[in-house]
Amino acid sequence: MSPVLRKTLKITAYSVGALVGTVAVYWGVAQVLSRIPVAAQPTTEAATVPFFIRSNGVHTDLVVPVKSSFIDWSQQMPYSNTQANDTTYRYVGIGWGDKGFYLETPTWAELKPSTAIRAGFWLGSSLMHATYYREADLVAGPNCVPLRLTPTQYRQLIAYIQKSFQRDSTGNFNWIAGHSYADHDAFYEANNRYSVLNTCNTWANRGLKVSGQKASLWTPFDTGILYQYRNDK
């Protein structure tokens, strides 16, 4: 074996080892921190606003009523921005994530290394994803947790979500026309950048903290959020 080939193989082995080690450390830290709970904030105010944590197995949505006395989300995210334009949907799930993942990776099988690298290292932009739900879609189960918020908690969550959206010159959310997964969802430009430290589930977990709900200390995965509610009755 030539010295050049030997050196190349050694560098390759070190690089692969470093990558595997980094992934292992990241996974381990995520597992530990996601199991550390942040307790719900005590309140004497009545919890009257229906609220759901809903995961598709990878990504977590925060699901709220489309219309309430506190806000009408359809004013900023109109039903007409969806293919169905169906005003009978009563709930909207809101999530934040990397633009490349959302628009270029409809399934994990289509994930490109370039998309993953851009997303993981602050190189891409982000989007908000609004998905309309019917009440029948929000049945309690392993991937759907029904909760209720107090008016104060809901106002705090509203402010958090609204700050995540980019707005145009007229103050409206920036809708991305022509992109959706189905006939009842839409995408909007978002603020902040996605990374391995700030994922779609980190965003949702932060929203739970802001609204005074149980949450993980930190989690990049939906499983960290759902873990905190696994034993709830």
LINKA-V627419 format. One record per residue. OMEGA is omega as a letter, one per 30 degrees, with the letter a starting at -180 (999 if undefined). Layout:
# LINKA-V627419
OMEGA / OMEGA
This chain:
# LINKA-V627419
a / l / a / l / l / l / l / l / l / l / l / a / l / a / l / l / l / l / l / l / l / l / a / l / l / l / a / l / l / a / a / a / a / l / l / a / l / a / l / l / l / l / l / a / a / l / a / a / l / a / a / l / a / l / l / a / l / a / a / l / l / a / a / l / l / a / l / l / a / a / l / a / a / l / l / l / a / l / a / l / l / l / a / a / a / a / l / l / a / a / l / l / a / l / a / l / a / a / a / l / a / a / a / a / l / l / a / a / a / a / l / l / a / l / a / a / l / a / a / a / l / a / a / l / a / l / l / l / l / l / l / a / l / a / l / l / a / l / a / l / a / a / l / a / l / l / l / l / l / l / l / l / a / l / l / l / l / a / l / a / a / l / a / a / l / l / l / a / l / l / l / l / a / a / l / a / l / l / l / l / a / a / a / l / a / l / l / l / a / l / l / a / l / l / l / l / a / a / l / a / l / l / a / l / l / l / l / l / a / a / l / a / l / a / l / l / l / l / l / a / l / a / l / l / a / l / a / a / a / a / l / l / 999
